[in-house]
């Protein structure tokens, strides 16, 4: 994994740890979600729609010469925050393919505090990062 991704995952974990209560952590996610860039409308299709999520959440990771490019959009403020965190951590980075490349969701405890639908969505997002398509 590119060093930048590891450092940014560690920063996310540290930021989440700075909030004591989970409602504060979710407020932090909602706040950072407000800066999520728009996903190009031509990318929002049944192929990028996250299945099983109660919100309309789209996600695509593509490999370019500059590294991973992360695109996402959701009508849920919490999912927008998760997408923005993922974009911040992985956009421009590269993964080595190891199972321990992506750990921000477990080390921060986030995965354990999501509804089953959001947990499933986050795991689909992580799977799509690991299996990113060439642009």
Secondary structure, DSSP 8 states (H G I E B T S, - for coil): --HHHHHHHHHHHHHHHT-SSHHHHHHHHHHHHTT-----GGG-STTTB-TT-SS-EEEEEEEETTEEEEEEEESSHHHHHHHHHHHHHHTT------TTS--HHHHTSGGGGS-HHHHHHHHHHHHHHHT-EE-
